[in-house]
Amino acid sequence: MSTSAPQTGIDSDELHGLLGEITAAAIETDAYCITIATEDPDEVQAAYFVMRERIAYMGWIADRIAGKAGLLQARGGADEWLLPPPLRPSETIRGAADGIRGDEA
């Protein structure tokens, strides 16, 4: 009697590619942080948004892997990771339940 690993919706090539994307994004973000040497508030704010975008990208890919592997996701799909909080589907639904539209939050 042989047993096999449970089937998941992600193959090793896709997993390898997605993990490579997370690694590349982390390396790029780390290098970007090292090059920031400014006290200009506008440049600091711009750097914040670049880093936030990279972190969201890594989170989205990690959730994609988790979902395909049948594991619990932190947020879910791209909309939940990449849209600003007031525009995320979960926030819009929550706001509607509270009588607040997502764009007013």
Secondary structure, 3 states (H helix, E strand, C coil): CCCCCCCCCCCHHHHHHHHHHHHHHHHHHHHHHHHCCCCCHHHHHHHHHHHHHHHHHHHHHHHHHHHHCCCCCCCCCHHHHHCCHHHCHHHHHHHHHCCCCHHHC
